[in-house]
Amino acid sequence: MNLVLESIALFWRVTWLWLAAVYRAVAPISLQSRKDVTGWLAVITGSGSGVGRLLAVRLAHLGCRVVLWDVNQAGNEATADLIREAVPGAHVWTYTVDLAKREQIYHAAKQVKVEVGDVDILVNNAGIITGTQFLDSGDQLNVKTMEVNALSHLWAVKCFLPAMLRRNRGHLVTVASSAGLFGVPGMVDYSVSKFSAVGLIECLRLELLKQGKSGVKTTVVCPGYIDTGMFQGFKYRFPLLMRELKPTYVADKIIEAVQTDQHMLCLPRLFYILVMIKGIMPVTVCDALAEFTGALNTMDEFVGRKKD
């Protein structure tokens, strides 16, 4: 009898969750409940440029105290200056951190705890890409790609999650990639690192669910090509269907996802459909679609920021 009652309860719960998910997917953000993060302490990695810089400014506008981590000291200080100019009275701290080095992450995390306080929002945003065929990529670059794009997320979460668990409040944001959902020729090590980032946040979400820590939220972001210079030369066969994303648009959507506790954010929305197709279609069919859409050739003319 208990199993029957549990099954009935599950049916109504799943129905409610489906309806809630549909509403959140279609309702304008202005009609959705948004949490107040005023006074929260946010750490953003890769804050010296691009989406990381934009996220830092937006979080400051929301009233967050902002900690900036980047290996590029000049870029990081420029972000801090931009925040102080855009948000008078903003609280911002900068730390020069090489996200490829675990020891530097741990050291900077200790400094933040002592000098600033417990972290409420962690945005793992830093990332690099080699953009070469797998057998042409050197071992050192493969390792560094994993260190920055995947392992740095692991170490940073280990540093800041315990305080979130104690207070049952916080938000872990992982900026992954659509390459963490679909394999792409020419970026094998990058895709491996991003698949890892997606898996990390999914496992953490389930661990938090098991522990009953409903106050600690997670968001994984899987965008397509963002026009920041990092992916210069990357091309879609059908640009009208899969166009490049503007950094400001991506940053705005990430902030909305944090405020509404969205678990996964795919940009553009077409990727939600592609994930579903990948799950139900035979591999041979997915391969045929990849050939037709030009997904196999998107990296053929890749240049990247290193040759700007």
C-alpha positions in Angstrom: 0.0 0.0 0.0 2.9 2.4 0.8 4.3 1.9 -2.6 1.0 2.7 -4.2 0.6 5.9 -2.2 4.2 6.8 -3.0 3.6 6.3 -6.7 0.4 8.4 -6.7 2.3 11.2 -4.8 5.2 10.9 -7.3 2.7 11.3 -10.2 1.3 14.5 -8.8 4.7 15.8 -7.9 6.1 15.2 -11.4 3.0 16.8 -12.9 3.5 19.9 -10.8 7.2 20.1 -11.5 6.5 19.8 -15.3 4.0 22.6 -15.2 6.3 24.8 -13.1 9.2 24.1 -15.6 7.0 25.0 -18.6 5.9 28.2 -16.9 9.5 29.2 -16.2 10.5 28.4 -19.7 7.9 30.5 -21.4 7.0 33.3 -18.9 8.8 36.6 -19.2 11.5 37.1 -16.6 9.5 40.1 -15.2 6.7 37.7 -14.2 9.0 35.3 -12.3 10.1 35.5 -8.7 13.7 36.6 -8.4 15.9 36.2 -5.3 17.5 39.2 -3.7 21.3 38.9 -3.6 22.0 42.3 -2.1 25.0 42.0 0.2 26.0 38.6 -1.1 29.7 38.0 -1.7 30.4 36.8 -5.3 33.7 35.3 -6.6 34.1 35.5 -10.4 37.0 33.7 -12.1 38.2 34.9 -15.5 36.9 38.4 -14.6 39.6 40.3 -16.5 37.7 40.3 -19.8 34.7 39.1 -21.8 31.7 37.5 -20.1 33.4 37.3 -16.7 33.9 41.1 -16.7 30.2 41.7 -17.7 29.0 39.3 -15.0 31.1 41.1 -12.3 29.6 44.4 -13.3 26.0 43.1 -13.3 26.5 41.4 -9.9 27.8 44.6 -8.5 24.7 46.4 -9.9 22.6 43.9 -8.0 24.3 44.9 -4.7 26.8 42.0 -4.5 30.2 42.5 -3.0 32.5 41.3 -5.8 35.8 39.4 -5.7 37.7 39.2 -9.0 40.0 36.4 -9.9 42.1 36.4 -13.1 45.7 35.7 -14.2 45.7 38.9 -16.1 46.3 41.5 -13.4 45.9 44.5 -15.7 42.6 43.2 -17.1 41.4 42.4 -13.6 42.1 45.9 -12.3 40.4 47.4 -15.4 37.3 45.4 -14.5 37.5 46.7 -10.9 37.8 50.3 -12.1 34.8 49.7 -14.4 32.7 48.5 -11.5 33.7 51.4 -9.3 32.8 53.8 -12.1 29.5 52.1 -12.9 28.4 51.4 -9.4 29.4 54.1 -6.9 30.1 52.7 -3.5 30.6 49.2 -4.8 32.8 46.8 -2.8 35.3 45.1 -5.1 38.5 43.1 -4.4 41.0 41.8 -7.0 43.3 38.8 -6.8 45.8 37.7 -9.4 45.3 33.9 -9.7 46.5 31.4 -12.2 43.6 29.1 -12.4 45.8 26.3 -13.8 47.6 26.1 -10.4 45.7 24.4 -7.6 48.0 25.9 -4.9 47.2 29.5 -6.1 43.5 28.8 -6.0 43.7 27.4 -2.4 45.9 30.4 -1.3 43.6 33.0 -2.9 40.5 31.3 -1.3 42.1 31.5 2.1 42.8 35.2 1.5 39.2 35.9 0.5 37.9 34.1 3.6 40.2 36.2 5.9 40.1 39.5 4.1 36.5 39.6 2.9 34.4 36.8 4.3 32.3 33.7 3.3 31.4 33.4 -0.3 27.8 33.2 -1.4 28.1 33.0 -5.2 30.9 31.3 -7.0 31.0 31.8 -10.8 33.5 29.4 -12.4 33.9 31.3 -15.7 37.6 31.1 -16.7 38.4 29.1 -19.8 40.9 28.5 -22.5 40.9 26.6 -25.9 43.7 25.2 -28.0 41.6 24.7 -31.2 43.7 22.1 -32.9 43.2 18.6 -34.1 43.6 16.1 -31.3 46.8 14.5 -32.5 48.3 17.9 -33.3 47.8 19.3 -29.7 50.7 19.1 -27.3 50.3 17.2 -24.0 51.1 20.4 -22.0 48.3 22.3 -23.7 45.9 19.3 -23.1 46.8 19.3 -19.4 46.4 23.1 -19.1 43.1 23.0 -20.8 41.9 20.5 -18.2 43.4 22.4 -15.3 41.7 25.7 -16.2 38.4 24.5 -17.7 37.7 21.6 -15.3 40.0 21.1 -12.3 39.9 24.8 -11.3 36.1 24.4 -10.9 36.7 21.4 -8.7 39.2 23.2 -6.4 37.2 26.4 -6.2 34.1 24.6 -5.2 36.0 22.6 -2.6 37.2 25.9 -1.1 33.8 27.7 -0.9 31.1 25.1 -0.7 31.7 24.2 3.0 30.6 27.7 4.2 27.6 27.5 1.9 26.6 24.2 3.4 27.0 25.5 7.0 24.6 28.4 6.2 22.5 26.5 3.7 22.7 29.4 1.4 24.7 30.0 -1.8 24.9 29.5 -5.6 27.4 27.6 -7.7 27.6 28.8 -11.3 29.6 26.9 -13.9 30.1 28.5 -17.3 30.6 25.4 -19.4 29.8 25.2 -23.2 27.6 23.5 -25.7 30.8 21.6 -26.4 30.2 20.0 -23.0 27.0 18.5 -24.5 28.1 17.7 -28.0 31.4 16.6 -29.4 33.0 18.9 -31.9 36.0 18.0 -34.2 39.0 20.3 -33.6 38.3 20.8 -29.9 38.7 17.4 -28.3 40.5 18.5 -25.1 38.2 21.5 -24.8 35.1 19.3 -25.1 36.5 16.8 -22.6 37.1 19.7 -20.1 33.6 21.1 -20.7 31.9 17.7 -20.4 33.7 17.4 -17.1 32.4 20.8 -16.0 28.8 19.8 -16.9 29.2 16.5 -15.0 30.7 18.2 -11.9 27.7 20.5 -11.5 25.2 17.7 -12.2 26.8 15.5 -9.5 27.0 18.3 -7.0 23.3 19.2 -7.5 22.4 15.6 -6.7 24.7 15.5 -3.7 23.1 18.7 -2.4 19.6 17.1 -2.9 20.7 14.0 -1.0 22.0 16.2 1.9 18.8 18.3 2.0 20.7 21.5 1.3 17.9 23.1 -0.7 19.4 26.6 0.0 22.5 25.9 -2.1 21.7 26.2 -5.8 23.6 25.3 -8.9 23.5 26.6 -12.5 25.4 25.1 -15.4 25.6 27.4 -18.5 26.1 25.8 -22.0 26.4 28.5 -24.6 27.3 28.2 -28.2 29.9 30.5 -29.9 30.2 33.8 -28.0 31.7 36.8 -29.9 34.5 37.6 -27.5 37.5 36.9 -29.8 38.2 33.6 -28.1 36.6 31.7 -31.0 37.6 33.8 -33.9 37.3 31.9 -37.1 34.6 29.5 -35.7 31.8 29.2 -38.3 28.3 27.7 -38.6 27.0 26.5 -42.0 23.6 28.1 -41.2 24.4 31.3 -39.3 20.7 32.4 -39.3 19.8 29.2 -37.4 22.9 29.2 -35.1 24.3 32.7 -34.9 27.0 34.0 -32.7 26.0 35.1 -29.2 26.7 38.6 -28.0 28.6 38.7 -24.6 26.1 41.1 -23.1 23.2 38.8 -24.0 24.9 35.8 -22.4 25.8 37.8 -19.3 22.2 39.0 -18.9 20.8 35.4 -19.3 23.3 34.1 -16.7 22.2 36.7 -14.2 18.6 35.9 -14.8 19.3 32.2 -14.4 21.0 32.9 -11.0 18.1 35.1 -9.8 15.5 32.5 -10.8 17.6 29.4 -9.6 17.6 27.9 -13.1 19.5 24.6 -13.1 20.7 24.6 -16.7 20.9 27.4 -19.2 21.5 26.6 -22.9 22.1 29.4 -25.4 20.6 29.6 -27.9 17.5 27.7 -26.9 17.8 25.4 -30.0 20.4 23.5 -27.9 17.6 22.2 -25.6 16.0 20.6 -28.7 19.4 19.2 -29.9 20.0 17.6 -26.5 16.6 15.9 -26.8 17.4 14.7 -30.3 20.8 13.4 -29.2 19.1 11.4 -26.5 16.5 9.7 -28.7 18.2 9.4 -32.1 20.6 6.6 -33.2 24.2 7.7 -33.3 24.3 7.2 -37.0 21.4 9.7 -37.5 23.1 12.2 -35.2 26.3 11.9 -37.3 24.4 12.4 -40.5 22.8 15.6 -39.1 26.2 16.8 -37.9 27.5 16.4 -41.5 24.6 18.2 -43.0 24.6 21.1 -40.6 28.4 21.6 -41.0 29.1 20.8 -37.3 32.1 18.7 -38.4 33.7 21.8 -40.1 33.1 24.6 -37.6 36.7 24.7 -36.5 38.3 24.5 -39.9 39.2 28.2 -40.0 39.6 28.7 -36.3 42.1 31.4 -35.3 41.3 32.3 -31.8 42.4 35.1 -29.6 46.1 34.0 -29.7 46.4 35.3 -33.3 44.4 38.5 -33.0 
